[in-house]
């Protein structure tokens, strides 16, 4: 009788284990493939107690690798975010950004001929970005204490627009050597994080070596960044002047008009004058 009871207990334990394995099978691939977690093979499943014991190394203690990023790509949170973004695009209409680009030529608005008053300005949004040497920084740290011209583009459609501004920016840089220039590009999509090293290297090849210090790449969604600055179209280039307090004081979009280049030079001069008095 005791032998039969032990066999029945063992069988129940095995059946319980199998039921639990079937319930967790849908997410077991993520646990087993996550390179930031490791489970000890020295801690087997204990059938007699119907409990599992294992030792896990905290994820934060290990470097996040390929399968961690791949897990993010298929996580429920990311799927919900992509679904929400798709719904927003559908509600806006079919290809709204492209239609606006064709209608305006990328000139969504004319730049102001003066600075935005400090009291009415907004703080330039912070993002995590990678420099040309592959190091990650907060944008706010890069902008702190300096007058900065920030150029932003999110799609290759905007690259020619950005190129057309570079000549004017370089002229202002020669006149005001203290001006910092930051070229911020967004690479949206979790999958691109897997090849970010190659993408940074590719970006460096497109830019002259003496301008590599301008490269700053953000691997992530631009949604919050665009909302903070009230810009919607991702197919055009944006030019911003940020003062030493991190406030956005002037902006332009699309291809530069002659008077806009003059406004930019005048605005940089005013910001430098204010900075020198402090």
C-alpha positions in Angstrom: 0.0 0.0 0.0 2.8 2.4 0.8 4.5 1.6 -2.5 1.3 2.3 -4.4 0.7 5.6 -2.6 4.3 6.7 -3.5 3.7 5.9 -7.1 0.4 7.7 -7.2 2.1 10.8 -5.6 4.9 10.7 -8.1 2.4 10.4 -11.0 0.4 13.3 -9.7 3.6 15.4 -9.4 4.5 14.6 -13.0 1.0 15.4 -14.3 1.1 18.7 -12.4 4.5 19.5 -13.9 3.3 18.7 -17.4 0.3 20.9 -17.0 2.4 23.8 -15.8 4.9 23.3 -18.7 2.0 23.4 -21.2 0.6 26.6 -19.7 4.0 28.4 -19.9 5.1 26.9 -23.2 3.9 30.1 -25.0 6.4 32.3 -23.2 9.1 29.8 -22.5 11.0 30.8 -25.7 11.6 34.3 -24.3 12.9 33.0 -21.0 15.2 30.5 -22.6 16.6 32.9 -25.2 17.1 36.0 -23.1 20.8 36.4 -22.9 20.6 38.5 -19.8 19.2 35.7 -17.6 20.8 32.4 -16.7 19.3 29.4 -14.8 21.4 27.0 -12.8 21.3 23.4 -14.2 22.3 22.3 -10.7 18.7 23.0 -9.5 16.4 20.3 -11.1 12.7 20.2 -10.9 11.6 18.4 -7.6 8.8 16.0 -8.6 8.1 14.9 -5.1 7.2 18.5 -4.0 5.7 19.7 -7.2 7.9 22.8 -6.9 10.6 24.3 -9.2 13.7 25.8 -7.6 16.2 27.8 -9.7 18.7 30.5 -9.3 18.5 33.5 -11.7 21.2 36.1 -12.3 19.5 39.6 -12.2 18.9 40.9 -15.7 20.4 44.3 -14.7 23.7 42.7 -13.9 24.2 41.4 -17.4 24.5 43.2 -20.7 21.3 43.2 -22.8 21.9 41.2 -26.0 20.4 40.1 -29.2 17.6 38.0 -27.9 16.6 40.6 -25.3 16.1 43.1 -28.1 14.2 40.4 -30.1 12.0 39.8 -27.1 11.1 43.4 -26.9 10.1 43.4 -30.6 7.4 40.8 -29.9 6.4 41.9 -26.4 2.7 42.7 -25.7 3.6 46.3 -24.8 5.4 46.9 -28.1 2.6 45.2 -30.1 0.1 47.5 -28.4 2.2 50.5 -29.1 2.6 49.6 -32.8 -1.2 49.0 -33.0 -1.9 52.4 -31.5 0.5 54.2 -33.9 -1.1 52.4 -36.8 -4.6 53.5 -35.7 -3.4 57.1 -35.4 -2.0 57.0 -38.9 -5.2 55.5 -40.3 -7.3 58.1 -38.6 -5.1 60.9 -40.0 -5.7 59.6 -43.6 -3.7 57.7 -46.1 -0.1 58.9 -46.4 -0.8 62.2 -44.7 2.9 63.1 -44.4 3.6 62.4 -48.0 0.6 64.4 -49.1 1.7 67.4 -47.0 5.2 67.1 -48.4 3.9 67.2 -52.0 1.6 70.1 -51.2 4.1 72.3 -49.5 7.5 71.2 -50.8 8.6 70.6 -47.2 8.1 74.3 -46.2 5.5 73.7 -43.6 6.0 77.2 -42.1 8.3 80.2 -42.5 10.9 80.8 -39.8 10.4 83.8 -37.5 12.6 86.8 -37.9 13.4 86.9 -34.2 13.9 84.7 -31.2 11.1 83.3 -29.2 11.0 85.2 -25.9 12.6 83.2 -23.1 9.4 83.3 -21.0 7.4 81.7 -23.9 10.0 79.1 -24.9 9.9 75.4 -24.2 12.6 73.2 -22.9 14.1 71.1 -25.7 13.1 67.5 -25.1 15.6 65.0 -23.8 16.4 61.7 -25.6 18.9 59.0 -25.4 21.3 59.2 -28.3 24.5 57.6 -29.5 27.6 59.5 -30.7 29.9 58.6 -33.5 32.1 56.5 -31.2 29.1 54.4 -30.1 28.7 55.8 -26.7 25.2 56.6 -25.3 24.4 60.0 -23.8 21.5 62.1 -22.7 20.9 64.9 -25.1 20.2 67.3 -22.3 23.8 66.8 -21.1 25.2 67.7 -24.5 23.1 70.9 -24.7 23.8 72.1 -21.2 25.6 75.4 -21.0 26.1 75.9 -24.8 24.3 77.7 -27.6 23.5 74.9 -30.0 22.1 74.5 -33.5 20.2 71.2 -33.5 19.3 69.7 -36.9 16.8 66.9 -36.9 15.7 64.4 -39.5 13.8 61.1 -39.2 13.6 59.8 -42.8 15.9 59.9 -45.9 13.4 62.2 -47.6 14.8 64.9 -45.3 18.5 64.4 -46.0 18.7 66.8 -49.0 16.9 69.5 -47.0 19.5 69.0 -44.2 22.3 69.2 -46.7 21.0 72.6 -48.0 21.2 74.0 -44.5 24.8 72.8 -43.8 26.5 75.6 -45.9 24.6 78.3 -43.9 25.3 76.6 -40.6 29.0 76.2 -41.4 29.2 80.0 -42.2 27.6 80.8 -38.9 30.0 78.4 -37.1 33.0 80.2 -38.6 31.6 83.5 -37.4 30.8 82.1 -33.9 33.2 79.2 -33.2 31.5 78.7 -29.8 28.3 77.5 -31.5 27.7 73.8 -31.0 26.2 71.9 -33.9 24.2 68.7 -33.2 22.9 66.5 -36.0 20.1 64.3 -34.4 18.7 61.5 -36.5 16.0 59.1 -35.4 16.1 55.4 -36.4 12.7 54.1 -35.5 11.9 50.4 -34.9 13.2 48.0 -32.3 14.7 45.7 -35.1 17.2 48.5 -36.0 18.8 48.3 -32.5 20.2 44.9 -33.5 22.4 46.6 -36.2 22.9 50.0 -34.6 26.7 49.5 -34.7 26.6 49.1 -38.5 24.2 52.0 -38.8 26.4 54.4 -36.8 29.4 53.3 -39.0 27.3 53.9 -42.1 26.4 57.4 -40.9 30.0 58.3 -40.3 30.9 57.4 -43.9 28.3 59.8 -45.2 29.7 62.8 -43.2 33.0 64.5 -43.5 35.5 63.4 -40.8 35.8 66.9 -39.3 32.0 66.8 -38.6 31.8 63.4 -36.9 31.4 65.1 -33.5 28.0 66.3 -34.8 26.6 62.8 -35.2 23.9 61.8 -32.6 21.6 58.9 -33.4 18.5 58.0 -31.5 17.3 54.4 -31.8 13.6 54.6 -30.8 10.3 56.2 -31.5 10.2 60.0 -32.2 6.6 60.3 -31.1 7.2 61.9 -27.7 10.0 64.1 -29.1 7.7 65.4 -31.9 4.8 66.0 -29.5 7.0 68.1 -27.2 8.1 70.3 -30.1 4.7 70.3 -31.9 6.1 68.8 -35.1 4.2 66.1 -37.0 5.8 65.4 -40.4 8.7 63.0 -40.3 9.7 63.5 -44.0 11.1 67.0 -43.5 14.2 68.4 -41.8 14.0 70.7 -38.8 16.5 73.3 -37.6 16.4 74.5 -34.0 18.4 77.0 -32.0 18.7 76.1 -28.3 20.1 78.6 -25.8 22.5 77.8 -23.0 19.6 77.0 -20.6 18.3 74.3 -22.9 15.3 76.3 -24.2 14.2 76.2 -27.9 14.4 79.8 -29.1 14.1 79.5 -32.9 13.1 77.0 -35.5 12.9 76.4 -39.3 11.8 73.6 -41.5 12.4 72.2 -45.0 14.8 73.9 -47.5 16.2 77.3 -46.4 15.0 80.5 -47.8 17.6 83.4 -48.1 15.9 85.4 -45.4 15.8 82.4 -43.1 19.5 82.0 -43.3 19.9 85.6 -42.3 17.5 85.2 -39.4 19.5 82.2 -38.2 22.7 84.2 -38.2 21.2 87.1 -36.4 19.5 84.8 -33.8 22.8 83.0 -33.0 24.5 86.4 -32.5 21.8 87.4 -30.0 22.1 84.1 -28.1 25.9 84.4 -27.9 25.6 87.9 -26.7 23.3 86.9 -23.9 25.5 84.0 -23.0 28.6 86.1 -22.8 26.9 88.5 -20.3 26.3 85.7 -17.8 
